[in-house]
Amino acid sequence: MAEGCVLKTPIAERRTGWLGPVGKVIRGWNAARCWARYLSRGRHDGLSGLLDFTLGNHFFCAMQVRSELRALGELLTSAPPTCAMEIGTARGGTLFFLTRLATPDATIISVDLPAGRFGGGYSSARRRVYRRFSRGAQQLYLFREDSHSPETLAHVKGVLAGRALDYLFIDGDHRYEGVRQDFELYGPLVRKGGVIAFHDIVDGPHENVGGVPRFWKEVSARYAHGEIVADRKQGSCGIGWLSFE
Ligand SMILES: C[S@@+](CC[C@H](N)C(=O)[O-])C[C@H]1O[C@@H](n2cnc3c(N)ncnc32)[C@H](O)[C@@H]1O
């Protein structure tokens, strides 16, 4: 499996998990240190600094391959979204990435479970941290809900209030039916010319990619699309994007 995409416990949490409340303080301290390092140095280094932070720290680590995330970053940089949504946030790495590449006045929506499959959602404590990801006048909405429920769809539509999404990143329920539902429910909210990206399009063991590669083969046959894959044999990851023209 390629570097940067293993669904393991963040190192800081693994090392300190057995310490209980002391571990919590240590984890908080580690996260604050990463954040301070990013603010003082990383953010001045453009996409490279952003990738270093997003993939190199133990707290917010994105479950992505560096070269693939870079290519996705370049795609977003070429047309920064003002209205964007992510399904599957987990440790927050891809959400942080999105807040940095979206416009400073963007509306950004994240949907993830309080605890779930393929990485396990995130806690209310993390939610308090993620709320601080927004910059400038960005409006960040964090729904800790099932993306497939009608209530969640209604919440998302409520936030959009008739506006269309420029960008949708689907990295939530990896079962074939799960990814298909996410596409069918939220795809229609994406504007003409907007982008829908899927993570884990590369064939691999079911526990890594679920039914995403199968769904990707079907859906990519119907739309203009591109693939960002570091290595066809990496057994997971790979980003596929569609453009609705
Ligand atoms: C692979 S992780 C996301 C990784 C993240 N995008 C990154 O690259 O760092 C998948 C996430 O999808 C969430 N998920 C699974 N099924 C879901 C559902 N039905 N609704 C919302 N989120 C879901 C899981 O809780 C998990 O946090």
Ligand as a Chemical Component Dictionary entry (heavy atoms), coordinates in Angstrom:
data_LIG
# 
_chem_comp.id                   LIG 
_chem_comp.type                 NON-POLYMER 
_chem_comp.pdbx_formal_charge   0 
_chem_comp.three_letter_code    LIG 
# 
loop_
_chem_comp_atom.comp_id 
_chem_comp_atom.atom_id 
_chem_comp_atom.alt_atom_id 
_chem_comp_atom.type_symbol 
_chem_comp_atom.charge 
_chem_comp_atom.model_Cartn_x 
_chem_comp_atom.model_Cartn_y 
_chem_comp_atom.model_Cartn_z 
_chem_comp_atom.pdbx_ordinal 
LIG C1  C1  C 0  -11.495 7.076  4.793 1  
LIG S1  S1  S 1  -12.264 8.084  5.970 2  
LIG C2  C2  C 0  -12.147 9.700  5.323 3  
LIG C3  C3  C 0  -10.747 10.138 5.193 4  
LIG C4  C4  C 0  -10.506 11.593 4.915 5  
LIG N1  N1  N 0  -11.230 12.068 3.758 6  
LIG C5  C5  C 0  -9.021  11.755 4.696 7  
LIG O1  O1  O 0  -8.559  11.560 3.559 8  
LIG O2  O2  O -1 -8.323  12.006 5.668 9  
LIG C6  C6  C 0  -13.961 7.701  5.708 10 
LIG C7  C7  C 0  -14.914 8.443  6.626 11 
LIG O3  O3  O 0  -16.227 8.282  6.108 12 
LIG C8  C8  C 0  -17.121 8.236  7.183 13 
LIG N2  N2  N 0  -18.374 7.597  6.787 14 
LIG C9  C9  C 0  -18.635 6.291  6.510 15 
LIG N3  N3  N 0  -19.917 6.113  6.210 16 
LIG C10 C10 C 0  -20.511 7.333  6.301 17 
LIG C11 C11 C 0  -21.840 7.813  6.133 18 
LIG N4  N4  N 0  -22.841 6.986  5.782 19 
LIG N5  N5  N 0  -22.089 9.123  6.319 20 
LIG C12 C12 C 0  -21.096 9.980  6.661 21 
LIG N6  N6  N 0  -19.811 9.588  6.822 22 
LIG C13 C13 C 0  -19.519 8.295  6.654 23 
LIG C14 C14 C 0  -16.368 7.452  8.261 24 
LIG O4  O4  O 0  -16.893 7.736  9.536 25 
LIG C15 C15 C 0  -14.937 7.929  8.070 26 
LIG O5  O5  O 0  -14.592 8.940  8.958 27 
# 
loop_
_chem_comp_bond.comp_id 
_chem_comp_bond.atom_id_1 
_chem_comp_bond.atom_id_2 
_chem_comp_bond.value_order 
_chem_comp_bond.pdbx_ordinal 
LIG C1  S1  SING 1  
LIG S1  C2  SING 2  
LIG S1  C6  SING 3  
LIG C2  C3  SING 4  
LIG C3  C4  SING 5  
LIG C4  N1  SING 6  
LIG C4  C5  SING 7  
LIG C5  O1  DOUB 8  
LIG C5  O2  SING 9  
LIG C6  C7  SING 10 
LIG C7  O3  SING 11 
LIG C7  C15 SING 12 
LIG O3  C8  SING 13 
LIG C8  N2  SING 14 
LIG C8  C14 SING 15 
LIG N2  C9  SING 16 
LIG N2  C13 SING 17 
LIG C9  N3  DOUB 18 
LIG N3  C10 SING 19 
LIG C10 C11 SING 20 
LIG C10 C13 DOUB 21 
LIG C11 N4  SING 22 
LIG C11 N5  DOUB 23 
LIG N5  C12 SING 24 
LIG C12 N6  DOUB 25 
LIG N6  C13 SING 26 
LIG C14 O4  SING 27 
LIG C14 C15 SING 28 
LIG C15 O5  SING 29 
# 
